[in-house]
Each structure stands twice: as C-alpha cells, then as structure tokens.
Amino acid sequence: MQRFRTLVKTSSYYAVHLVVAAGVAYAVTADAVAALTLSLLEPTVQMLFFFLHEKIWEKKTQGLVHAAHGLSLPTH
C-alpha cells in the first residue's frame, strides 16, 4: 500500500510540476508549443541529472564508509 501511495504522490507532483512549468514557459515565450516542449523536456533532463547525482553521492558515501573502517575501495 505504501508503494502505491508513493506512486500516486509522485505522479501528482509530476503533474503539478508540468502545469507550473508550462505556465511559466508560456508566460516567457507566449508560444504554447514551446511551453509544452519545455515543460516536458525540463523534468526529463532533471530526472537524468538527479540519477547521476545520486550515483555520485552513493559512491562518495561508500568511499567514506570504507575509509572509516580502514578498507580500500574495490576497483571495477
């Protein structure tokens, strides 16, 4: 049930973000197609960068944990 709630909440946030982004983009460009394109493109790019950001933090955290225990990082 918690996963379903999280999925609904995420979907709701995404929808609100799209509406706000489209509104702002339209206010700036006065072009509905450009506004829709920007409102769909921006969260997609942001999602990719968030994923990369999380991977970098995960690697950094693993390094700190290994260093705290006097272990070396595995080389892949």
Buried (B, 14 or more C-beta within 10 A) or exposed (E): EEEEEEEEEEEEEEEEBBEEBBEBBBEEEEEEEBBBBBBEEBBEEEEEEEEEEEEEEEEEEEEEEEEEEEEEEEEE
